[in-house]
Each structure stands twice: as C-alpha cells, then as structure tokens.
C-alpha cells in the first residue's frame, strides 16, 4: 500500500509550518542615531550591577513604559542587551517636550556594565539639561537595577557597543 500524494503534501506543509515557528531571528543592530533628537548618556561612566544584561534591559523597558514613553521594548544579542522607547511627548514638571530613552547592557565577567541614554526636545525655549537630568534619574529609579557607577572613573564613550541599537 502506497501513501497518496495528498498525504505527503500535507505532511510537508505541516513540517514546514512547525519548523518556521521554531526559528528565532537574531537581533540586528545599527549605529545610526535617530535624527529627531540629540541623545546623551545619563552619567559619564558605565553603571555596574550583578543582574544579567537581559534583566537590565527588561527593567528599563518597564521603566520607560511606567514613565509614559511609548514603544518600549528590548532585545538581546549574545552578551549584550538593549532597551529603548520611542520619542514621546510628555508633560513633566521640568518642562513639556519629546522624551526618548535607551539603555545598553553587556556582561564582563560576573558584572553587567550598562549605560542609560536619553534624548529630550522642548516644545519651546527651555533648559534641556534641566529637563534631561531629572528624566534620567526618574528612569533609573523606576528601573530598580541596583546599579552603581564609580565617581572616579574616566569617561569612556569609545566602545562602539554604546552606539549600537537593535533593529526591531
């Protein structure tokens, strides 16, 4: 008894559908900054925490959402994880404007190094620093990562990974 062509075609279609559902695409990254807002890091040195990079990214994504930013999400590639939120208009005590946030976290030994970034654009004349600094603090407190940064460390913006972003 020979199986019919219809059974073979059905099994092939089912196998293809199941294997496509199991395939995970690797996160892609880019170093192209967003043109709409000027981004800056929240502290000159990288923060440190015992949390793994994906946990740092997930905590920051939740913090971005809690503070009202839209489109928050995170991605991971190898030992590096990112979280970011889209530019969103917010009315905050320091000033109304467009706010965006991002964090990059990577593992080095038993420590995760991470740097939060933000971008602020005011709707009128404003002191952007007076808007950005409290926003950085609010995001970091909401993220609850337990991160700390040494005060005596030299600034290091040279690592290309600080500029990479996941492409969703």
N, CA, C and O of each residue as an XYZ file, in Angstrom:
672
protein
N       0.841     -1.167      0.000
C       0.000      0.000      0.000
C       0.891      1.236      0.000
O       1.787      1.372      0.833
N       0.638      2.110     -0.923
C       1.472      3.289     -1.131
C       0.722      4.545     -0.674
O      -0.427      4.748     -1.064
N       1.391      5.433      0.190
C       0.714      6.658      0.649
C       0.442      7.587     -0.524
O       1.206      7.636     -1.488
N      -0.639      8.306     -0.426
C      -1.034      9.185     -1.523
C      -0.201     10.466     -1.530
O       0.429     10.817     -0.532
N      -0.207     11.146     -2.652
C       0.491     12.416     -2.819
C      -0.094     13.467     -1.879
O       0.636     14.320     -1.373
N      -1.386     13.413     -1.645
C      -2.050     14.383     -0.762
C      -1.518     14.257      0.660
O      -1.338     15.275      1.328
N      -1.263     13.055      1.142
C      -0.730     12.867      2.491
C       0.685     13.432      2.574
O       1.036     14.105      3.544
N       1.502     13.153      1.545
C       2.871     13.691      1.519
C       2.859     15.216      1.510
O       3.637     15.847      2.225
N       1.994     15.802      0.716
C       1.919     17.267      0.634
C       1.465     17.857      1.961
O       1.976     18.895      2.382
N       0.526     17.218      2.615
C       0.035     17.693      3.909
C       1.133     17.614      4.965
O       1.324     18.551      5.740
N       1.853     16.494      4.994
C       2.950     16.345      5.954
C       4.064     17.362      5.701
O       4.627     17.915      6.646
N       4.379     17.607      4.443
C       5.397     18.589      4.102
C       4.986     19.985      4.542
O       5.795     20.722      5.105
N       3.735     20.354      4.291
C       3.237     21.672      4.691
C       3.243     21.815      6.205
O       3.624     22.865      6.722
N       2.827     20.779      6.923
C       2.799     20.808      8.380
C       4.208     20.914      8.952
O       4.438     21.697      9.874
N       5.150     20.148      8.426
C       6.535     20.206      8.880
C       7.142     21.583      8.625
O       7.840     22.120      9.485
N       6.886     22.147      7.473
C       7.402     23.486      7.145
C       6.843     24.536      8.083
O       7.578     25.406      8.550
N       5.558     24.465      8.361
C       4.929     25.448      9.245
C       5.483     25.346     10.659
O       5.751     26.365     11.296
N       5.655     24.121     11.154
C       6.174     23.939     12.505
C       7.632     24.372     12.615
O       8.010     24.992     13.609
N       8.446     24.066     11.634
C       9.852     24.452     11.712
C      10.020     25.962     11.557
O      10.951     26.527     12.130
N       9.161     26.622     10.811
C       9.235     28.080     10.684
C       8.877     28.741     11.997
O       9.434     29.789     12.327
N       7.964     28.160     12.753
C       7.572     28.726     14.039
C       8.664     28.586     15.083
O       8.701     29.371     16.030
N       9.542     27.628     14.944
C      10.619     27.412     15.912
C      11.855     28.248     15.618
O      12.727     28.374     16.478
N      11.948     28.803     14.459
C      13.129     29.570     14.077
C      13.109     30.951     14.732
O      12.127     31.683     14.604
N      14.197     31.314     15.437
C      14.299     32.634     16.058
C      15.311     33.458     15.286
O      16.444     33.023     15.076
N      14.914     34.622     14.871
C      15.801     35.506     14.146
C      16.703     36.232     15.120
O      16.230     36.711     16.150
N      17.982     36.327     14.824
C      18.925     37.031     15.690
C      18.654     38.531     15.626
O      18.253     39.057     14.588
N      18.875     39.203     16.734
C      18.689     40.648     16.770
C      19.722     41.313     15.871
O      20.896     40.942     15.883
N      19.287     42.288     15.101
C      20.198     43.054     14.274
C      20.462     44.377     14.983
O      19.624     44.861     15.744
N      21.619     44.951     14.730
C      21.928     46.231     15.349
C      22.369     47.233     14.301
O      22.777     46.867     13.198
N      22.282     48.493     14.661
C      22.728     49.565     13.796
C      23.409     50.616     14.653
O      23.145     50.690     15.853
N      24.275     51.428     14.073
C      24.917     52.500     14.816
C      24.390     53.860     14.374
O      24.942     54.894     14.749
N      23.340     53.861     13.589
C      22.774     55.114     13.105
C      21.921     55.759     14.187
O      20.953     55.150     14.642
N      22.254     56.982     14.613
C      21.445     57.638     15.636
C      20.120     58.112     15.058
O      19.999     58.309     13.849
N      19.139     58.293     15.911
C      17.864     58.856     15.466
C      18.065     60.339     15.209
O      18.652     61.052     16.022
N      17.577     60.783     14.086
C      17.833     62.147     13.645
C      17.006     63.179     14.402
O      17.399     64.344     14.459
N      15.879     62.794     14.981
C      14.961     63.772     15.530
C      15.426     64.417     16.832
O      15.131     65.591     17.057
N      16.127     63.714     17.683
C      16.534     64.234     18.978
C      18.010     63.970     19.219
O      18.550     62.957     18.775
N      18.654     64.882     19.920
C      20.058     64.705     20.304
C      20.116     63.871     21.571
O      19.543     64.247     22.593
N      20.805     62.742     21.509
C      20.878     61.823     22.627
C      22.133     62.059     23.448
O      23.180     62.422     22.911
N      22.022     61.852     24.745
C      23.174     61.945     25.631
C      23.087     60.881     26.704
O      21.996     60.432     27.056
N      24.248     60.472     27.229
C      24.220     59.472     28.292
C      23.896     60.147     29.622
O      24.148     61.337     29.814
N      23.340     59.368     30.523
C      22.885     59.910     31.802
C      24.023     60.076     32.812
O      23.878     60.840     33.767
N      25.117     59.402     32.633
C      26.266     59.510     33.540
C      27.492     59.218     32.710
O      27.424     58.423     31.773
N      28.615     59.840     33.029
C      29.787     59.683     32.167
C      30.402     58.296     32.238
O      31.086     57.889     31.299
N      30.185     57.564     33.310
C      30.763     56.232     33.451
C      29.660     55.182     33.357
O      28.486     55.469     33.592
N      30.056     53.975     33.015
C      29.094     52.874     32.962
C      28.707     52.458     34.371
O      29.539     52.428     35.278
N      27.434     52.140     34.539
C      26.954     51.589     35.800
C      27.292     50.106     35.849
O      27.516     49.475     34.816
N      27.326     49.557     37.062
C      27.576     48.136     37.250
C      26.452     47.535     38.079
O      25.890     48.180     38.965
N      26.138     46.272     37.765
C      25.152     45.535     38.531
C      25.441     44.044     38.409
O      26.126     43.604     37.485
N      24.909     43.277     39.351
C      25.047     41.823     39.285
C      23.970     41.202     38.398
O      24.067     40.027     38.045
N      22.948     41.974     38.034
C      21.873     41.462     37.182
C      22.425     41.112     35.797
O      23.360     41.766     35.337
N      21.873     40.102     35.123
C      22.303     39.828     33.746
C      21.795     40.917     32.794
O      20.817     41.597     33.105
N      22.442     41.089     31.647
C      22.063     42.148     30.709
C      20.591     42.125     30.292
O      19.967     43.180     30.181
N      20.029     40.931     30.059
C      18.630     40.891     29.633
C      17.692     41.389     30.729
O      16.657     41.984     30.429
N      18.036     41.155     31.987
C      17.215     41.667     33.093
C      17.299     43.184     33.179
O      16.292     43.852     33.412
N      18.501     43.729     32.991
C      18.658     45.192     32.985
C      17.785     45.786     31.887
O      17.053     46.749     32.120
N      17.864     45.208     30.686
C      17.081     45.719     29.557
C      15.582     45.621     29.837
O      14.835     46.561     29.567
N      15.147     44.490     30.374
C      13.716     44.321     30.673
C      13.251     45.317     31.732
O      12.157     45.870     31.620
N      14.066     45.551     32.755
C      13.722     46.524     33.795
C      13.599     47.930     33.208
O      12.683     48.676     33.553
N      14.529     48.283     32.316
C      14.461     49.613     31.705
C      13.257     49.737     30.771
O      12.622     50.791     30.724
N      12.939     48.690     30.037
C      11.759     48.747     29.156
C      10.500     48.996     29.986
O       9.643     49.790     29.600
N      10.395     48.313     31.125
C       9.237     48.540     32.010
C       9.259     49.953     32.585
O       8.209     50.582     32.713
N      10.439     50.457     32.930
C      10.551     51.814     33.473
C      10.125     52.846     32.429
O       9.422     53.803     32.753
N      10.548     52.655     31.183
C      10.146     53.583     30.121
C       8.623     53.629     30.005
O       8.031     54.702     29.896
N       8.003     52.461     30.028
C       6.546     52.394     29.941
C       5.895     53.055     31.151
O       4.926     53.800     31.006
N       6.416     52.787     32.331
C       5.847     53.360     33.558
C       5.903     54.888     33.552
O       5.035     55.544     34.128
N       6.919     55.453     32.905
C       7.051     56.906     32.853
C       6.288     57.521     31.686
O       6.314     58.738     31.503
N       5.609     56.694     30.895
C       4.750     57.216     29.839
C       5.320     57.179     28.443
O       4.668     57.639     27.506
N       6.530     56.641     28.267
C       7.101     56.538     26.918
C       6.402     55.418     26.151
O       5.993     54.416     26.738
N       6.270     55.590     24.857
C       5.611     54.593     24.020
C       6.640     53.730     23.304
O       7.810     54.094     23.185
N       6.182     52.587     22.834
C       7.021     51.717     22.012
C       8.206     51.126     22.739
O       9.210     50.803     22.104
N       8.126     50.973     24.049
C       9.257     50.418     24.798
C       9.396     48.936     24.515
O       8.405     48.210     24.428
N      10.635     48.495     24.373
C      10.922     47.087     24.143
C      12.392     46.834     24.365
O      13.164     47.764     24.597
N      12.776     45.586     24.295
C      14.180     45.256     24.477
C      14.555     44.071     23.596
O      13.694     43.318     23.143
N      15.851     43.922     23.364
C      16.380     42.838     22.542
C      17.736     42.433     23.096
O      18.363     43.185     23.842
N      18.181     41.239     22.724
C      19.472     40.752     23.176
C      20.179     40.060     22.029
O      19.554     39.381     21.215
N      21.492     40.241     21.973
C      22.342     39.550     21.013
C      23.613     39.164     21.747
O      24.404     40.033     22.115
N      23.818     37.878     21.964
C      24.989     37.420     22.708
C      24.962     37.927     24.136
O      23.975     37.747     24.849
N      26.058     38.569     24.554
C      26.146     39.064     25.930
C      25.707     40.519     26.070
O      25.926     41.133     27.114
N      25.089     41.075     25.026
C      24.651     42.474     25.044
C      23.140     42.545     24.906
O      22.542     41.810     24.119
N      22.529     43.437     25.678
C      21.082     43.646     25.596
C      20.806     45.140     25.527
O      21.567     45.948     26.060
N      19.712     45.499     24.868
C      19.310     46.890     24.706
C      17.850     47.026     25.069
O      17.066     46.091     24.905
N      17.494     48.184     25.557
C      16.086     48.552     25.695
C      15.970     49.958     25.143
O      16.904     50.753     25.253
N      14.849     50.262     24.560
C      14.634     51.617     24.060
C      13.150     51.911     24.008
O      12.314     51.007     23.981
N      12.845     53.191     23.993
C      11.467     53.655     23.871
C      11.448     54.764     22.838
O      12.403     55.529     22.704
N      10.357     54.839     22.118
C      10.215     55.828     21.043
C      10.087     57.243     21.604
O       9.662     57.432     22.744
N      10.457     58.227     20.797
C      10.207     59.611     21.212
C       8.715     59.813     21.475
O       7.866     59.479     20.648
N       8.426     60.366     22.642
C       7.043     60.523     23.100
C       6.875     61.908     23.709
O       7.732     62.361     24.468
N       5.782     62.579     23.382
C       5.509     63.877     24.007
C       5.019     63.635     25.433
O       4.049     62.910     25.655
N       5.706     64.255     26.399
C       5.324     64.158     27.808
C       5.284     65.557     28.408
O       6.078     66.427     28.049
N       4.364     65.750     29.310
C       4.316     66.985     30.088
C       4.820     66.637     31.478
O       4.117     66.009     32.269
N       6.052     67.055     31.766
C       6.693     66.749     33.045
C       6.894     68.048     33.822
O       6.846     69.125     33.228
N       7.117     67.977     35.133
C       7.317     69.193     35.931
C       8.456     70.076     35.409
O       8.393     71.300     35.529
N       9.486     69.469     34.838
C      10.639     70.233     34.340
C      10.367     70.870     32.985
O      11.105     71.761     32.563
N       9.336     70.434     32.309
C       9.005     71.002     31.012
C       8.345     70.001     30.092
O       8.602     68.799     30.166
N       7.500     70.508     29.235
C       6.833     69.660     28.248
C       7.732     69.538     27.027
O       8.399     70.490     26.620
N       7.729     68.348     26.461
C       8.534     68.135     25.265
C       8.532     66.675     24.869
O       7.767     65.868     25.396
N       9.402     66.354     23.934
C       9.533     64.994     23.451
C      10.700     64.333     24.179
O      11.814     64.857     24.199
N      10.428     63.183     24.770
C      11.420     62.430     25.529
C      11.581     61.052     24.895
O      10.617     60.478     24.389
N      12.797     60.528     24.926
C      13.072     59.171     24.468
C      14.143     58.584     25.376
O      14.909     59.323     25.996
N      14.200     57.261     25.456
C      15.189     56.626     26.320
C      15.739     55.364     25.699
O      15.126     54.745     24.829
N      16.926     55.002     26.180
C      17.615     53.806     25.681
C      18.607     53.364     26.737
O      19.115     54.199     27.487
N      18.894     52.088     26.817
C      19.944     51.560     27.681
C      20.674     50.460     26.920
O      20.070     49.728     26.137
N      21.975     50.352     27.157
C      22.799     49.280     26.601
C      23.446     48.579     27.786
O      24.001     49.238     28.665
N      23.383     47.244     27.822
C      23.959     46.469     28.913
C      24.764     45.312     28.338
O      24.317     44.637     27.410
N      25.965     45.082     28.894
C      26.750     43.934     28.445
C      27.468     43.315     29.637
O      27.753     43.979     30.634
N      27.748     42.045     29.506
C      28.355     41.270     30.579
C      29.865     41.289     30.446
O      30.405     41.095     29.357
N      30.546     41.525     31.566
C      32.010     41.418     31.644
C      32.312     40.664     32.936
O      32.174     41.215     34.028
N      32.722     39.410     32.809
C      32.958     38.576     33.994
C      31.651     38.326     34.723
O      30.679     37.867     34.124
N      31.625     38.628     36.021
C      30.403     38.422     36.804
C      29.625     39.718     37.004
O      28.748     39.797     37.864
N      29.950     40.730     36.207
C      29.319     42.038     36.337
C      28.707     42.462     35.004
O      29.266     42.200     33.939
N      27.559     43.115     35.079
C      26.957     43.717     33.891
C      27.237     45.209     33.930
O      26.943     45.877     34.921
N      27.804     45.727     32.856
C      28.032     47.151     32.686
C      26.878     47.681     31.840
O      26.495     47.061     30.849
N      26.327     48.827     32.230
C      25.239     49.386     31.433
C      25.269     50.901     31.477
O      25.739     51.520     32.432
N      24.742     51.476     30.394
C      24.647     52.936     30.302
C      23.270     53.317     29.800
O      22.856     52.894     28.721
N      22.552     54.128     30.593
C      21.290     54.674     30.110
C      21.548     55.953     29.310
O      22.458     56.724     29.616
N      20.734     56.155     28.291
C      20.794     57.341     27.451
C      19.403     57.944     27.387
O      18.407     57.235     27.532
N      19.331     59.244     27.173
C      18.035     59.850     26.912
C      18.188     60.947     25.876
O      19.287     61.412     25.575
N      17.061     61.334     25.353
C      17.006     62.439     24.395
C      15.785     63.271     24.750
O      14.709     62.740     25.024
N      15.971     64.577     24.741
C      14.890     65.484     25.123
C      14.828     66.609     24.112
O      15.851     67.178     23.730
N      13.634     66.918     23.689
C      13.391     68.064     22.814
C      12.254     68.889     23.395
O      11.149     68.376     23.576
N      12.504     70.138     23.685
C      11.485     71.002     24.292
C      10.546     71.557     23.230
O      10.919     71.702     22.066
N       9.323     71.864     23.647
C       8.353     72.448     22.724
C       8.555     73.951     22.574
O       8.051     74.552     21.625
N       9.271     74.550     23.481
C       9.542     75.988     23.433
C      10.911     76.242     24.023
O      11.697     75.311     24.195
N      11.206     77.499     24.337
C      12.506     77.774     24.957
C      12.590     77.083     26.319
O      11.712     77.242     27.166
N      13.647     76.326     26.508
C      13.804     75.589     27.758
C      15.263     75.220     27.962
O      16.052     75.216     27.017
N      15.606     74.916     29.175
C      16.921     74.399     29.511
C      16.837     72.877     29.377
O      16.274     72.206     30.241
N      17.399     72.337     28.294
C      17.295     70.899     28.039
C      17.984     70.080     29.127
O      17.525     68.987     29.458
N      19.062     70.584     29.678
C      19.729     69.882     30.774
C      18.831     69.773     31.987
O      18.806     68.740     32.657
N      18.092     70.836     32.273
C      17.178     70.823     33.413
C      16.012     69.869     33.171
O      15.352     69.449     34.122
N      15.756     69.525     31.927
C      14.717     68.541     31.611
C      15.314     67.126     31.594
O      14.683     66.180     32.065
N      16.525     66.985     31.054
C      17.126     65.670     30.858
C      17.607     65.029     32.160
O      17.418     63.829     32.360
N      18.216     65.798     33.033
C      18.797     65.230     34.256
C      17.730     64.594     35.145
O      17.908     63.450     35.563
N      16.629     65.284     35.454
C      15.601     64.624     36.269
C      14.971     63.416     35.571
O      14.600     62.441     36.224
N      14.854     63.487     34.245
C      14.300     62.365     33.498
C      15.201     61.143     33.651
O      14.709     60.037     33.869
N      16.519     61.333     33.539
C      17.474     60.231     33.742
C      17.292     59.615     35.125
O      17.235     58.394     35.273
N      17.202     60.467     36.121
C      17.039     59.977     37.486
C      15.743     59.211     37.668
O      15.725     58.158     38.307
N      14.658     59.732     37.110
C      13.362     59.060     37.238
C      13.376     57.694     36.569
O      12.846     56.725     37.115
N      13.981     57.615     35.385
C      14.048     56.330     34.679
C      14.888     55.339     35.475
O      14.489     54.186     35.639
N      16.045     55.769     35.970
C      16.926     54.864     36.726
C      16.258     54.372     38.002
O      16.368     53.194     38.343
N      15.568     55.259     38.709
C      14.859     54.829     39.923
C      13.750     53.842     39.578
O      13.564     52.853     40.287
N      13.017     54.094     38.506
C      11.925     53.199     38.108
C      12.451     51.845     37.628
O      11.765     50.833     37.767
N      13.665     51.817     37.063
C      14.229     50.560     36.551
C      14.640     49.611     37.680
O      14.614     48.394     37.498
N      15.012     50.140     38.821
C      15.353     49.329     40.003
C      16.371     48.234     39.691
O      16.133     47.061     39.979
N      17.499     48.615     39.105
C      18.535     47.639     38.770
C      19.589     47.499     39.855
O      20.385     46.560     39.826
N      19.607     48.420     40.812
C      20.642     48.372     41.835
C      22.009     48.727     41.284
O      23.027     48.372     41.877
N      22.045     49.424     40.157
C      23.316     49.773     39.530
C      24.030     50.896     40.264
O      23.404     51.769     40.865
N      25.343     50.854     40.201
C      26.170     51.904     40.788
C      27.308     52.212     39.826
O      27.778     51.328     39.109
N      27.744     53.456     39.811
C      28.859     53.864     38.949
C      29.927     54.519     39.810
O      29.616     55.357     40.657
N      31.179     54.145     39.601
C      32.249     54.777     40.370
C      32.396     56.244     39.985
O      32.343     56.592     38.805
N      32.579     57.095     40.977
C      32.709     58.532     40.718
C      34.061     58.895     40.120
O      34.178     59.913     39.439
N      35.081     58.084     40.363
C      36.423     58.442     39.912
C      36.828     57.801     38.591
O      37.995     57.878     38.205
N      35.896     57.174     37.896
C      36.224     56.521     36.633
C      36.309     57.537     35.501
O      35.566     58.518     35.469
N      37.210     57.289     34.591
C      37.333     58.145     33.412
C      36.179     57.871     32.456
O      35.752     56.725     32.316
N      35.674     58.901     31.803
C      34.609     58.664     30.825
C      35.129     57.824     29.654
O      36.256     58.017     29.197
N      34.317     56.912     29.183
C      34.710     56.086     28.041
C      33.532     55.937     27.090
O      32.663     55.087     27.282
N      33.518     56.766     26.076
C      32.491     56.685     25.045
C      33.024     55.971     23.809
O      32.357     55.946     22.775
N      34.225     55.388     23.905
C      34.863     54.839     22.718
C      34.313     53.478     22.297
O      34.459     53.100     21.135
N      33.690     52.736     23.201
C      33.177     51.422     22.811
C      32.047     51.561     21.797
O      31.060     52.244     22.071
N      32.171     50.930     20.637
C      31.109     51.038     19.629
C      29.781     50.474     20.124
O      28.722     50.881     19.646
N      29.826     49.538     21.080
C      28.562     48.949     21.528
C      27.667     49.972     22.209
O      26.454     49.767     22.256
N      28.208     51.065     22.740
C      27.355     52.094     23.346
C      26.484     52.771     22.289
O      25.426     53.311     22.615
N      26.916     52.747     21.031
C      26.153     53.417     19.965
C      25.236     52.479     19.192
O      24.379     52.933     18.435
N      25.413     51.156     19.381
C      24.588     50.200     18.635
C      23.167     50.184     19.167
O      22.915     50.435     20.345
N      22.257     49.883     18.272
C      20.839     49.756     18.635
C      20.267     48.529     17.958
O      20.643     48.188     16.836
N      19.356     47.872     18.648
C      18.681     46.758     17.974
C      17.719     47.282     16.937
O      17.147     48.359     17.105
N      17.535     46.543     15.878
C      16.538     46.883     14.853
C      15.382     45.933     15.086
O      15.553     44.715     15.026
N      14.217     46.474     15.349
C      13.041     45.636     15.616
C      12.342     45.301     14.327
O      11.328     44.603     14.338
